[in-house]
Amino acid sequence: MRGRLLASIVGSTLLAAVAVAGPPAQAAPSTVDRLIARMTLPQKVGQLFATYAYGGDATAPSAADAAANRQAYGVDTPAEVVRKYHLGGVIYFTWSNNLTSPRQIATLSNGLQASAAASGARIPLLVSTDQEHGIVQRLPAPATLFPGSMALGAGRNPVDAYTAARITGQELRAVGVQQVFAPSADVNVNPANPVIGVRSFGSDPLLVAGMTAAQVVGFQRAAGISAAAKHFPGHGDTVDDSHDALPYIHHTRAEWERLDAPPFRAAIAAGIDTVMTAHIVVPSLDSSGDPATLSAPILTGLLRDQLGFRGVVVTDSLGMAGVRQKYGDDRVPVLALKAGADLLLMPPNLDLAINSVLAAVADGELTESRIDASVRRILTLKQRRGLLGAPPTVDPAAAERLVGRDAHQRALRGITDRTVTVLRNDADLLPLSPVAGRTPPAGASSTPASERSVLVTGWNASAFDNVGTLAAGLAARGNRSTALPTGLPDDARIAEAVAAAQAHDLTVVLTQRAWDTRINDPGGRQQKLVHALAATGRPVIVVAVRDPYDVAYFDDVPTQLATYGYTRASMESLTRVLTGEVSPRGKLPVDIPDPADPETARYPYGHGLTW
């Protein structure tokens, strides 16, 4: 019943979106063929690569960024990187110093496009970034920073997923970004997954499929940018991170069809431009031991021939360990192309990668017609996104006006309010007293906010100051609140938090992947903090601000919530739920297993309290 209802909702959402946005623009093959006919082989091979360059200005990077470019590429500026390699695309990151403000990003995009237009085959770039939201977002505020995929899954509303994608796509396009590496189509069926987790919409393939399709329509039909469903054939059931290792997924073919395939089928049906590969081994799909990125049975046999995908296949970063363990960096790009990939992302040595592909053509391992096939798909995508006409410049002043504008922030607030999930309220602490002057909702605490002192403590993200944001929100509503971020606390910090809790009426403690005592929370420091606070006998509320799985470890805390993220918007929505300004609406998009018996759900899929 749930699946049929969701399918009905998603179907009507997609139809409405298509009706408003109209059909996608069709590529003109004759234009693409004429471009290919006049390109040299090095220019064609350059179109197959997308990578980063250091600096916030295309022609005048800082001295440090120029030095970083020289070390990586032998030239000083991002514009020179584009010209030297005839790049098909660039990707923006914070760590490569590309992203500061809407005006700066738009100006950088214009400069890079000018470089591409004045050199080589004069083909514009496909500019991309990873704006999944939640824990993976690149554009800084004032960009509208939506909750991540699992939060949207908790909200259960495909229209919200569509709206978040539409607004994100509009803001990206305004700053000159035409491709977003989102949404994640992975089904997170393994709570111990170290790399996907809250980047997934949930553990139900139908839920993930519906949300994925809604976001594809939001990005592509409504906002006009290219989306990428990732990570094919599905990265949701692993205990290894492909950034650091080569994960194996042991789903049978039937399990893959039931669990992993539905979101990718939905993305393809919705017209997805791009599918990103995963550096994972799935023996039931390819017994060779090759990662999917290098697997012809998976990329060509499964994705293209069986699922019918005709768009661009982009690799995940070729600098990740998962794709570099079996073959050398000179072989990986060649093998990826032979497997069926088109766009090769971020090789660790761009010179080596490009020259390896050229050498493979020279010695007959790759044919030029095989290169042409991938170039044709890439140029067709660029044509579809309006990049093969006039130079694709953007207006930096208009970008400043559009990015983060009030209407977008209002949509953000409403969407995020619908994601906060109350898992337990055994002590009847919630909702707390509302803003002074409002009638308390039924069941609200009888202690006036002005007489209540609240300690907000626990894990804190410096980029968002989630502890401080929550404390400030409670203070704005009349509470006497104190912020005490602990990070991963040592014994002294735990003792400080306990002493502070004893001096306050209520403590709200935030945790971030406290379940992962192997890597993220070595020694269980966050768990020790929560238990010590509970032992004070004072009321405690625990909030999992990333993975909801944390709460299963805190039986001694009778009030538990999950936000699935720690952005400012998530903390503001948490404040409104705690104080009764809005009713909690979120429903778990995953099972939360019992630590003592992982086969038993402590909280099942769909659980969530409201009032």
C-alpha positions in Angstrom: 0.0 0.0 0.0 2.8 2.4 1.0 4.6 1.8 -2.3 1.4 2.3 -4.5 0.6 5.5 -2.6 4.1 6.9 -3.0 4.2 5.9 -6.7 0.9 7.8 -7.2 2.3 10.9 -5.4 5.5 10.8 -7.3 3.8 10.2 -10.6 1.5 13.2 -10.2 4.5 15.3 -9.0 6.5 14.5 -12.1 3.6 15.1 -14.5 2.9 18.5 -12.9 6.5 19.4 -13.1 6.8 18.4 -16.7 3.6 20.2 -17.6 5.0 23.4 -16.1 8.5 23.2 -17.3 7.8 21.7 -20.7 9.8 19.0 -22.5 13.6 19.0 -22.4 15.4 20.7 -25.3 16.6 18.1 -27.9 20.1 18.0 -29.0 21.0 18.8 -32.7 23.1 15.8 -33.8 24.2 17.6 -36.9 25.7 20.4 -34.8 27.5 17.9 -32.6 28.8 15.9 -35.6 30.2 19.1 -37.2 32.0 19.9 -34.0 33.5 16.4 -33.7 34.6 16.5 -37.4 36.8 19.5 -36.8 38.3 18.4 -33.5 41.8 17.0 -33.2 42.3 13.8 -31.2 43.9 15.7 -28.3 40.9 18.0 -28.2 38.5 15.1 -28.3 40.4 13.3 -25.4 40.4 16.6 -23.4 36.6 16.6 -23.6 36.5 13.3 -21.7 38.1 14.8 -18.6 36.8 17.0 -15.8 38.9 18.1 -12.9 39.6 20.9 -10.4 41.9 23.8 -10.5 43.0 25.9 -7.6 41.8 29.5 -7.1 38.8 31.8 -7.0 39.7 33.8 -10.1 40.3 32.2 -13.5 43.3 34.4 -14.4 44.5 35.8 -11.1 44.7 33.2 -8.3 46.5 33.8 -5.1 50.2 33.0 -4.9 49.4 29.8 -2.9 46.8 28.7 -5.5 49.2 29.4 -8.4 51.8 27.3 -6.7 49.3 24.4 -6.2 48.3 24.6 -9.9 52.0 24.5 -10.9 52.6 21.5 -8.8 49.5 19.6 -10.2 49.5 20.9 -13.8 52.6 22.9 -14.6 50.7 26.1 -15.1 49.7 28.9 -12.8 46.0 29.7 -13.4 42.7 27.8 -13.7 42.3 29.3 -17.2 45.6 27.9 -18.2 44.6 24.4 -16.9 41.5 24.6 -19.2 43.6 25.6 -22.2 46.4 23.2 -21.7 44.3 20.1 -21.5 41.3 21.1 -23.7 39.1 20.1 -20.7 35.5 19.1 -21.1 34.6 20.1 -17.6 35.8 21.6 -14.3 34.5 20.8 -10.8 34.3 23.3 -7.9 35.3 22.6 -4.3 35.8 24.6 -1.2 39.2 23.0 -0.6 40.4 24.2 -4.1 39.4 27.7 -3.1 36.7 28.0 -5.8 33.7 29.0 -3.7 33.5 32.2 -1.7 30.4 34.2 -2.7 27.8 34.2 -5.5 29.5 37.1 -7.3 33.0 35.5 -7.1 31.7 32.1 -8.3 29.9 33.6 -11.2 33.0 35.6 -12.2 35.2 32.5 -11.9 32.7 30.6 -14.2 32.7 33.4 -16.7 36.5 33.5 -16.8 36.9 29.8 -17.3 34.3 29.8 -20.0 36.1 32.6 -21.8 39.3 30.5 -21.6 37.5 27.5 -23.2 35.9 29.7 -25.9 39.2 31.2 -26.9 41.3 28.1 -27.2 41.4 24.6 -28.7 38.1 23.5 -30.2 36.3 26.5 -28.6 33.8 24.3 -26.8 32.3 25.6 -23.5 33.0 23.8 -20.3 30.5 21.7 -18.3 31.0 23.2 -14.8 30.0 20.9 -12.0 29.9 20.6 -8.2 28.6 18.2 -5.5 25.6 20.0 -4.0 23.8 17.1 -2.5 23.0 19.1 0.6 23.2 17.9 4.1 26.7 16.6 4.8 27.8 17.1 1.2 27.4 20.7 0.0 29.9 22.9 -1.6 28.3 26.3 -2.1 28.5 28.4 1.1 25.8 30.7 2.5 24.1 32.8 1.4 23.2 29.8 -0.9 20.0 28.1 0.2 21.3 25.1 2.2 18.6 22.4 2.2 18.6 19.4 4.5 20.2 16.3 3.0 18.6 13.3 1.4 17.8 11.2 4.5 16.1 14.3 6.0 14.0 14.6 2.9 13.2 10.9 3.1 12.0 11.5 6.7 9.7 14.3 5.3 8.2 11.7 2.9 7.2 14.5 0.4 8.3 14.2 -3.2 7.2 17.8 -3.8 9.7 18.9 -1.2 12.4 16.9 -2.9 11.5 18.5 -6.2 11.4 22.0 -4.7 14.8 21.6 -3.1 16.3 20.4 -6.4 14.6 23.2 -8.3 15.8 25.9 -6.1 19.3 24.4 -5.8 19.5 24.1 -9.6 18.4 27.7 -10.1 21.1 29.0 -7.7 23.8 26.8 -9.3 22.8 27.9 -12.8 23.0 31.6 -11.6 26.6 31.2 -10.7 27.5 29.3 -13.9 27.3 25.7 -12.7 25.5 23.5 -15.2 25.9 20.1 -13.6 25.2 18.8 -10.1 26.5 15.5 -9.0 23.2 14.6 -7.2 20.9 13.0 -6.3 22.2 9.9 -4.4 20.2 7.0 -5.7 21.9 4.6 -3.2 19.6 2.6 -0.9 21.2 2.7 2.5 20.3 -0.8 3.8 23.4 -1.1 5.9 23.4 1.1 9.1 27.2 0.6 9.3 27.7 2.2 5.9 30.6 4.7 6.4 30.3 6.6 3.1 26.6 6.9 2.2 24.4 6.9 5.3 22.4 10.1 5.4 23.4 10.9 1.8 20.7 8.3 0.9 16.9 9.0 1.0 16.5 5.8 3.1 16.4 2.1 3.1 13.1 1.5 1.1 13.9 1.2 -2.6 10.5 2.7 -3.5 11.0 5.7 -1.3 14.5 6.3 -2.7 13.2 5.8 -6.3 10.4 8.3 -5.8 12.6 10.9 -4.2 15.3 10.4 -6.8 12.9 10.9 -9.7 11.4 14.0 -8.1 14.9 15.5 -7.8 15.8 14.7 -11.4 12.8 16.6 -12.6 13.5 19.5 -10.2 17.1 19.8 -11.4 16.7 19.2 -15.1 13.2 20.1 -16.2 12.6 23.0 -13.7 16.1 24.5 -13.3 17.7 23.4 -16.5 20.8 21.9 -15.1 22.2 18.4 -15.6 21.7 15.9 -12.7 23.8 12.8 -12.0 22.3 9.7 -10.2 25.0 8.0 -8.1 26.6 5.7 -7.4 25.8 2.9 -9.9 25.2 0.0 -9.4 24.4 1.0 -5.8 26.7 1.8 -2.8 24.2 1.4 0.0 25.2 -1.9 1.5 28.9 -1.7 2.4 31.0 -1.3 5.5 34.0 0.1 3.6 34.5 3.6 2.2 35.6 3.6 -1.5 37.6 6.7 -0.8 40.0 4.5 1.2 39.3 0.9 0.2 37.7 -1.3 -2.5 34.3 -2.3 -1.1 32.6 -5.5 -2.0 28.8 -5.8 -2.1 27.5 -9.3 -1.9 23.9 -8.8 -3.1 22.7 -11.6 -5.4 21.4 -10.5 -8.8 17.8 -10.9 -7.5 18.7 -8.7 -4.4 20.2 -6.1 -6.7 17.1 -6.0 -8.8 14.9 -5.6 -5.7 17.1 -3.3 -3.6 19.5 -1.3 -5.7 18.0 -1.1 -9.2 14.7 0.7 -8.6 16.1 4.2 -8.0 18.3 4.0 -11.1 15.4 2.8 -13.2 13.4 5.7 -11.9 16.1 8.2 -12.7 16.5 6.9 -16.2 12.7 7.0 -16.7 12.7 10.6 -15.5 15.3 11.5 -18.2 18.5 11.7 -16.1 21.4 13.2 -18.1 24.2 11.5 -16.2 24.9 8.4 -14.1 27.9 8.3 -11.8 29.8 5.0 -11.3 30.8 3.5 -8.0 34.2 2.1 -7.2 32.7 -1.1 -5.7 32.9 -4.8 -6.6 29.6 -6.7 -7.0 30.5 -10.3 -7.8 27.0 -11.2 -8.9 27.1 -8.6 -11.6 30.7 -9.1 -12.6 32.9 -12.0 -11.4 36.2 -10.5 -12.5 36.8 -8.6 -9.3 37.0 -5.3 -11.2 35.3 -2.3 -9.6 32.1 -1.2 -11.4 33.8 1.9 -12.8 36.1 -0.5 -14.8 33.5 -3.1 -15.6 32.1 -3.6 -19.0 29.4 -6.1 -17.8 28.1 -3.4 -15.4 28.5 -0.2 -17.4 27.8 -1.4 -20.8 25.9 -4.7 -20.3 23.8 -3.6 -17.4 23.5 0.1 -17.4 23.3 0.7 -21.2 22.0 -2.5 -22.7 19.6 -3.7 -20.0 18.5 -0.5 -18.3 18.6 1.5 -21.6 20.6 4.5 -20.4 21.7 6.6 -23.3 23.2 9.6 -21.5 26.7 10.3 -20.1 28.4 7.9 -17.7 30.7 9.8 -15.4 33.2 8.1 -13.1 33.5 8.9 -9.5 36.8 10.6 -8.7 39.6 8.5 -10.1 41.8 9.6 -7.2 39.8 7.4 -4.8 41.5 4.3 -3.5 38.6 2.1 -4.6 39.5 2.4 -8.3 43.3 2.4 -7.9 43.9 -0.8 -6.0 44.0 -3.3 -8.9 45.4 -1.2 -11.7 47.9 1.7 -12.1 46.9 5.3 -12.7 48.0 4.9 -16.3 45.5 2.0 -16.9 42.5 3.2 -15.0 41.3 5.9 -17.5 41.8 3.5 -20.4 39.9 0.7 -18.7 37.1 3.0 -17.7 36.6 4.0 -21.3 36.7 0.4 -22.5 34.1 -0.4 -19.8 31.7 2.2 -21.1 32.4 5.4 -19.2 32.4 8.7 -21.0 33.5 11.5 -18.6 36.6 10.8 -16.4 36.5 12.7 -13.2 39.6 14.0 -11.3 42.4 11.6 -12.2 45.3 11.9 -9.7 47.7 12.7 -12.5 46.0 14.5 -15.4 49.0 14.5 -17.7 49.5 10.7 -17.2 45.7 10.0 -17.7 45.4 12.0 -20.9 48.6 10.6 -22.4 47.6 7.1 -21.5 44.3 7.5 -23.4 46.2 9.0 -26.4 48.7 6.1 -26.3 45.8 3.5 -26.2 44.4 5.0 -29.4 47.8 5.1 -31.0 48.4 1.4 -30.3 44.9 0.3 -31.2 43.6 -0.6 -27.7 41.0 2.1 -28.1 39.7 3.3 -31.4 39.1 6.9 -32.3 35.5 5.9 -33.1 35.2 4.8 -29.4 36.5 8.2 -28.3 34.0 9.9 -30.7 31.1 8.0 -29.1 31.8 9.4 -25.7 32.6 12.9 -27.1 29.2 12.8 -28.9 27.4 12.0 -25.7 29.2 14.7 -23.8 28.6 17.3 -26.5 24.9 16.3 -26.8 24.5 16.9 -23.1 26.1 20.3 -23.5 23.8 21.1 -26.4 20.8 20.0 -24.3 21.9 22.4 -21.5 22.4 25.3 -23.9 26.2 25.4 -23.9 26.9 25.1 -27.6 25.5 28.4 -28.7 26.6 31.8 -27.4 29.3 31.7 -24.7 27.5 30.6 -21.5 28.2 33.7 -19.3 26.2 34.6 -16.3 25.5 38.0 -14.6 27.4 38.2 -11.3 25.0 40.9 -10.0 22.0 38.8 -10.8 23.6 35.8 -9.1 23.9 37.9 -5.9 20.2 38.8 -6.1 19.0 35.3 -6.7 21.2 33.1 -4.5 19.6 32.7 -1.1 16.8 35.1 -1.8 13.9 35.4 0.7 11.5 33.1 -1.3 14.1 30.4 -1.3 14.7 30.7 2.5 10.9 30.5 3.2 10.8 27.3 1.2 13.8 26.0 3.1 12.2 26.6 6.4 9.0 24.8 5.5 10.8 21.8 4.1 13.2 21.5 7.0 10.4 21.8 9.6 8.8 18.7 8.0 11.9 16.5 8.5 12.6 16.6 12.2 11.7 13.3 13.8 10.7 12.7 17.4 11.6 9.1 18.3 10.8 9.0 22.0 9.1 11.3 24.5 8.6 9.0 27.5 9.2 11.8 30.0 6.6 14.1 28.4 9.2 16.8 28.2 8.1 17.9 24.7 6.9 20.2 23.6 8.6 22.8 25.8 7.0 26.1 26.5 6.4 28.1 23.4 7.3 31.8 22.7 5.9 34.1 25.4 2.3 35.2 24.7 1.3 32.1 22.8 -1.1 29.5 24.1 0.8 26.4 25.0 -0.1 23.3 23.0 -1.6 20.3 24.7 1.0 18.5 26.7 3.5 21.4 26.7 5.8 21.8 29.7 4.2 23.8 32.5 7.5 25.6 33.3 7.5 29.0 31.8 10.3 29.5 29.3 11.6 32.6 31.2 12.2 30.4 34.3 13.9 27.5 32.5 17.7 27.3 32.1 18.8 25.1 29.3 22.3 23.7 28.6 23.0 22.9 24.9 26.1 20.7 24.6 27.7 18.0 22.5 29.2 17.7 19.0 29.5 20.9 17.1 30.3 21.7 13.4 32.4 24.8 13.2 30.9 25.8 9.8 27.4 25.9 11.3 27.9 26.2 15.0 24.9 23.9 15.6 25.3 24.0 19.4 25.4 27.8 19.4 22.6 28.1 16.8 20.3 25.9 18.9 21.2 27.7 22.1 20.5 31.1 20.5 17.2 29.9 19.2 16.1 28.7 22.6 17.3 32.0 24.1 15.3 34.0 21.5 12.2 32.2 22.9 12.8 33.3 26.4 14.9 30.4 27.8 18.1 31.1 29.7 20.4 29.0 27.5 24.1 28.2 27.6 26.1 26.8 24.7 28.9 24.3 25.7 30.3 22.5 22.6 32.4 19.5 23.4 33.5 18.0 20.1 34.8 14.5 20.9 35.1 15.1 24.6 37.9 13.9 26.8 37.2 13.1 30.5 37.8 16.7 31.6 35.3 18.0 29.0 32.8 15.4 30.1 33.2 16.5 33.7 32.7 20.1 32.7 29.5 19.3 30.8 28.2 17.2 33.8 28.8 20.1 36.2 27.1 22.5 33.9 24.1 20.1 33.5 23.7 20.0 37.2 23.3 23.8 37.3 20.6 23.8 34.6 17.0 22.7 34.5 17.4 20.9 31.2 20.2 19.6 28.9 20.0 19.1 25.2 23.0 17.0 23.9 23.8 16.7 20.2 25.6 13.6 18.8 27.1 13.0 15.4 27.7 9.4 14.4 28.2 8.3 18.0 27.4 4.7 16.9 30.7 4.5 15.1 33.2 3.9 17.9 35.7 2.4 15.4 36.4 5.5 13.3 34.1 8.5 14.0 33.9 8.3 17.7 36.9 6.3 18.9 36.5 5.1 22.4 32.9 6.0 22.5 33.5 9.5 23.8 30.2 10.9 22.8 28.4 7.9 24.2 30.2 8.4 27.5 29.2 12.0 27.6 25.5 11.2 27.0 25.4 8.5 29.7 27.2 10.8 32.2 24.6 13.6 31.6 21.8 11.1 32.0 23.3 9.9 35.3 22.9 13.4 36.8 19.2 12.8 37.2 18.4 16.1 35.4 16.1 16.0 32.3 18.1 15.3 29.2 17.1 15.4 25.5 19.4 13.7 23.0 19.4 14.7 19.4 21.2 12.7 16.6 22.3 15.5 14.3 23.6 13.2 11.6 22.9 9.4 11.6 19.7 8.6 13.4 21.3 5.2 14.5 22.9 7.0 17.4 19.8 7.0 19.5 19.7 3.2 19.9 22.7 3.5 22.3 20.9 5.8 24.8 18.2 3.8 26.6 18.9 5.9 29.6 17.6 9.1 27.8 13.8 9.0 27.5 13.6 11.9 25.1 15.2 11.4 21.6 15.1 13.2 18.3 16.8 13.0 14.9 17.5 15.8 12.5 19.7 14.0 9.9 21.9 17.1 9.6 23.4 20.0 11.5 23.0 23.0 9.2 21.6 26.2 10.6 18.2 25.5 9.0 18.1 22.1 10.7 18.9 23.6 14.1 16.3 26.3 13.6 13.7 23.7 12.7 14.7 21.6 15.7 14.2 24.7 17.9 10.7 25.1 16.6 9.8 21.5 17.2 11.3 21.5 20.7 9.3 24.6 21.7 6.0 23.5 20.1 5.9 26.1 17.4 5.6 23.4 14.8 4.5 19.8 15.3 7.0 17.1 14.4 6.2 15.5 11.1 9.3 13.3 10.3 9.1 9.5 10.0 12.1 7.3 10.0 13.3 6.5 6.5 15.4 3.6 7.9 15.2 1.0 10.6 17.3 1.8 13.7 18.6 -1.6 14.8 19.1 -2.7 18.3 22.9 -2.7 19.1 22.5 -6.0 21.0 20.5 -7.7 18.2 21.1 -6.0 14.8 18.4 -8.1 13.2 15.8 -6.5 15.4 14.7 -2.9 14.9 14.8 -0.7 18.0 12.7 1.8 16.0 11.2 0.6 12.8 11.0 2.3 9.4 8.1 4.8 9.6 8.3 5.4 13.3 7.9 9.0 14.4 5.8 10.8 17.1 3.7 13.9 16.6 1.3 16.1 18.5 
